């Protein structure tokens, strides 16, 4: 399921990062790599704030939809 559908406070594991090559590289540099643990902190208007690798990052709805978690 896309990251936008993950429940707040529940850890999830990244299964796939989609999108164009430059988008994937950008997300990988932020720590969104396959197998990484990610926890949704809050969702505001579709935009998502997550904890990943001891950092809190806000990403837009479009990018969050490209990150598949399980």
C-alpha positions in Angstrom: 0.0 0.0 0.0 1.2 3.6 -0.6 2.7 5.5 2.4 -0.3 7.8 2.3 -2.5 4.9 3.6 -0.2 3.9 6.4 -1.6 4.4 9.9 -0.1 7.0 12.1 2.2 5.7 14.8 2.6 2.2 13.3 6.0 1.3 11.9 6.1 0.0 8.3 8.9 -1.3 6.1 9.5 0.2 2.6 8.9 -2.4 -0.1 9.4 -0.2 -3.3 10.1 3.3 -4.3 8.6 4.3 -7.6 8.7 7.3 -9.9 11.2 8.8 -12.3 15.0 8.2 -11.8 15.7 11.6 -10.3 12.7 11.3 -7.9 13.9 7.9 -6.7 17.4 9.2 -6.2 16.0 12.2 -4.2 14.0 9.9 -1.9 16.9 7.5 -1.5 19.1 10.4 -0.3 16.5 11.2 2.3 16.6 7.6 3.5 13.7 6.1 1.7 15.3 2.8 0.6 13.9 -0.7 0.3 13.9 -2.3 3.8 14.1 0.9 5.8 11.6 1.3 8.7 9.3 4.3 8.4 6.7 5.6 10.8 4.0 8.1 9.9 3.8 10.9 12.5 0.9 12.9 11.0 -1.0 13.5 7.8 -2.2 17.0 6.9 -4.2 17.4 3.7 -2.5 14.3 2.1 1.0 15.5 2.9 2.8 13.2 5.3 5.3 13.8 8.1 7.4 10.6 8.8 10.1 9.4 11.1 12.9 7.6 9.1 16.4 6.9 10.3 16.1 9.1 13.3 14.9 12.1 11.2 11.5 13.7 10.8 10.8 14.5 7.1 7.7 16.0 5.5 6.9 14.9 1.9 4.1 15.8 -0.4 1.2 13.5 -1.3 2.5 12.8 -4.8 5.9 11.5 -3.5 4.2 9.6 -0.6 2.1 7.8 -3.1 5.2 6.5 -4.9 6.6 4.9 -1.7 5.1 1.5 -1.2 5.1 0.1 2.4 4.0 -3.2 3.9 
